[in-house]
């Protein structure tokens, strides 16, 4: 199974159908860019902040909102010096469940 390209994701206009804030959309774009073929992704909050141009506090809020909305799920919460692992929901329409 091939990795979903960020270009395809943006051109698919799926981002506009999710009703996200700008910050949430930026965080989701970074997560998609780092995701494997199964939708698993685990960039650290600092990486997300640097790649999205956001502050870490904004990244944390966006991640919480994306989880609450069911756009991503926490697979492993991580810990000190270990990034959390997320799975991008099949509701986003990029990966099949299973």
N, C-alpha and C positions, 0 to 999 in steps of 0.2 A: 504494500500500500504506500503510495507516494505521499510526501508531506504536502499539505495545502500551502499554496503560495500566498503571500501577503497581497500581491497584486491582484490575484483572483478574488480574494476576500473583499478587497476594496471595490473592485469592479462589479462584484455580485450585488452590491447595494444592501447586503444583509445588515450592515451596520445601522443604516437609517431606519430599519424596521424594528429595532430593539428599543428605541426611545430612551437612549442613554444620554447623560450629560456629556459635555465635551471631555471632562477629565476621565470619566468612566470609559468613553470610547477610546481615548488615547491609551489607557492601561490595557484595554482589550486588544488593541492593535499590537502592542508590545508582546502580550501573551501569545497571540496568534503567531507572531513572527518567530517566537521561540518554541512553538509547539511541535511535537512529533506527529507522526501519521495517525496516532490514536487520540490526539488532542491533549496529551499530557505536556505540561509546561512547568518550569520551575526557575525562572529568573528571580534573583533576589530583589528586594524592594529598592535597593540602591541602583541596581541595573535598570529597573523599570523607571525610576525617577530620572536617571540620566538620559535614557532613550526617549522618554516622553516630554522632558523639559519641565517636569512637575517637581514639587517638594515631596519628601517622603511622607509627610503627614497627609497630603492630598492623595498619594498612592494608597496609603492604608485605608483611607475613607472610600476610595473608589473600589478597592478590592472587597471591602466589606459589603458595599452596595451591590457589586456584581454577584457575590455569593448570595446575598439576600434575595436578589431578583432571579436566581437560578441560572444565570448566564455561565457561571463557573462553579465548580465544587472543590472543596478542599479535600485532597487525597491524603496528604500528610501535612500537619500543621508546622513542621519544621521545629526549630529551636535555636538556641544560641549557636551562631556561626553555621547554621544549616537553613537553606531556603525552604520555604513552604512549597509543596507540590500541588498543582491545580490541574483539573481536567475541564476543558471547555465543553460545556453542555451540548448534547446533541440538539437541543432546542435552538441553538445558534444556526444549525443546519449545515455544519461543515464536516461533521464526522458521523458515521453510523454508530449506533449503540452496539455494545456487544463486546 
